[in-house]
């Protein structure tokens, strides 16, 4: 029996990519500067020029997130990767996690937290509505979660979630605040340190105007303390912030 697999006919044709105007929630059109940067030569992941670029990317992300968090980096994944990394590192089996749901992204965060063994409590609003501080405080007092999840820009409904005051509220109830800014970073104000957000992540393909495949993310000291005090190891090696932050030189330890 002939087991040879021949080249597919589709790969023998010239590549043709149409030039389209992208007007949806994402992806967005890339600027010529971004497209030019993507055409430059490939570097090895430990070449000094590449690690210098990583340091510059980290500084740029600290600027766009408005944070001084040393553990600020970009994950090689879509925005879902940022959500996965936050849940994977912060959630242990049995932890109470409060997820606000006013669209598809809250539903996915609840699903993801449950897969890591969380006791997920859902605070739900109708599509098109957001959550006020009074509602959030009532839920925090009732559920006493270790983590509150909010979406700043719910792209499935077009709703903006104000974040001012939520961070201090979470501290009052000894709870971490995790914020999804995939559809909002670069389009509205994001003040990570000022608003006392513990973990914040985004995606490259929407307002930032880059190709899909990168998830910027930042952890503050409160989030890192929770990770260091885990009773169980982070369940997915690829998402372990301790390993990734070392690769991104987010500490004084040598890069590995």
Residue pairs with C-beta under 8 A, 6 or more apart in sequence:
21 29
22 28
22 29
25 155
25 183
25 206
26 155
26 182
26 183
26 203
26 205
26 206
26 207
26 212
27 205
27 206
27 211
27 212
28 205
28 206
28 207
28 208
28 209
29 209
30 209
30 210
30 211
31 209
34 209
34 210
34 211
38 211
43 49
43 50
43 53
44 50
46 255
51 249
51 255
54 248
54 249
55 249
57 73
57 74
58 72
58 73
58 248
58 249
58 250
61 72
61 73
61 74
61 216
61 218
62 68
62 69
62 72
62 218
64 185
64 186
64 190
64 208
64 216
65 72
65 185
65 190
65 192
65 200
65 202
65 216
65 218
66 190
66 191
66 192
66 193
66 194
67 192
67 193
67 200
67 218
67 220
68 193
69 192
69 193
69 218
69 219
69 220
69 221
70 245
70 250
70 251
71 218
71 219
71 220
71 224
71 241
71 245
71 250
71 251
72 216
72 217
72 218
72 219
72 250
73 216
73 217
73 218
73 244
73 245
73 248
73 250
74 204
74 214
74 215
74 216
74 217
75 81
75 82
75 85
75 214
75 215
75 216
75 217
75 239
75 244
76 213
76 214
77 84
77 213
77 214
77 215
78 203
78 205
78 212
78 213
78 215
79 180
79 182
79 201
79 202
79 203
79 205
79 206
79 215
80 108
80 215
81 215
81 239
82 180
82 182
82 201
82 202
82 203
82 215
82 216
82 217
83 105
83 108
83 109
83 112
83 180
83 201
84 112
84 236
84 239
85 201
85 215
85 217
85 239
85 241
85 244
86 178
86 199
86 201
86 217
87 109
87 112
87 113
87 116
87 118
88 116
88 234
88 235
88 236
88 239
88 240
89 219
89 223
89 227
89 234
89 239
89 240
89 241
90 146
90 147
90 176
90 178
90 199
90 223
90 226
90 227
91 97
91 113
91 116
91 117
91 118
91 146
91 147
92 116
92 117
92 230
92 231
92 232
93 116
93 117
93 118
93 232
94 117
94 118
94 119
95 117
95 118
95 119
95 145
95 146
95 147
96 118
96 119
96 121
96 143
96 144
96 145
96 146
97 110
97 113
97 118
97 119
97 120
97 121
97 145
97 146
97 147
97 149
98 121
98 122
98 123
98 139
98 140
98 143
98 145
98 147
98 148
98 149
98 175
99 106
99 109
99 110
99 113
99 120
99 121
99 122
99 123
99 149
100 106
100 122
100 123
100 124
100 125
100 131
100 136
100 148
100 149
100 150
100 151
100 161
101 107
101 110
101 122
101 123
101 124
101 125
102 124
102 125
102 126
102 127
102 128
102 129
102 130
102 131
102 151
102 154
102 157
102 159
102 161
103 127
103 151
103 154
103 155
103 156
103 157
103 159
104 154
104 156
105 151
105 154
105 155
105 156
105 180
105 182
106 122
106 124
106 149
106 151
106 154
109 149
109 151
109 180
110 120
110 122
110 149
113 120
113 147
113 149
114 120
116 235
118 147
121 139
121 143
121 145
123 131
123 135
123 136
123 139
125 131
127 156
127 157
127 159
128 157
128 158
128 159
129 159
130 154
130 159
130 160
130 161
130 162
131 150
131 161
133 165
133 166
133 169
136 148
136 166
136 169
137 169
137 173
140 148
140 169
140 170
140 172
140 173
140 175
141 173
144 173
144 175
145 175
146 175
146 176
146 226
147 175
147 176
147 177
147 178
148 166
148 170
148 175
148 176
148 177
148 178
149 178
149 179
149 180
150 161
150 163
150 166
150 177
150 178
150 179
150 180
151 161
151 179
151 180
151 183
152 160
152 161
152 163
152 179
152 180
152 181
152 183
152 184
152 188
152 190
153 159
153 160
153 161
153 181
153 182
153 183
153 184
153 187
153 188
154 160
154 161
154 183
155 182
155 183
155 206
160 184
160 188
163 179
163 195
163 197
164 195
166 177
166 195
167 177
167 195
167 196
167 197
167 198
168 196
170 176
170 177
170 196
170 198
171 196
176 198
176 199
176 222
176 223
176 226
177 196
177 197
177 198
177 199
178 197
178 198
178 199
178 200
179 197
179 199
179 200
179 201
180 201
180 202
181 190
181 200
181 201
181 202
182 201
182 202
182 203
182 206
183 203
183 206
183 207
184 190
184 202
184 207
185 202
185 206
185 207
185 208
185 216
186 206
186 207
186 208
186 209
187 207
190 200
192 200
192 218
192 220
193 220
197 220
198 219
198 220
198 222
198 223
199 217
199 218
199 219
199 220
199 223
200 217
200 218
201 215
201 216
201 217
201 218
202 208
202 215
202 216
202 217
203 212
203 214
203 215
203 216
204 210
204 211
204 212
204 213
204 214
204 215
204 216
205 211
205 212
205 213
219 227
219 241
219 245
224 241
227 234
227 241
227 242
233 240
234 240
234 241
234 242
237 243
245 251
246 253
246 255
246 256
247 255
247 256
249 255
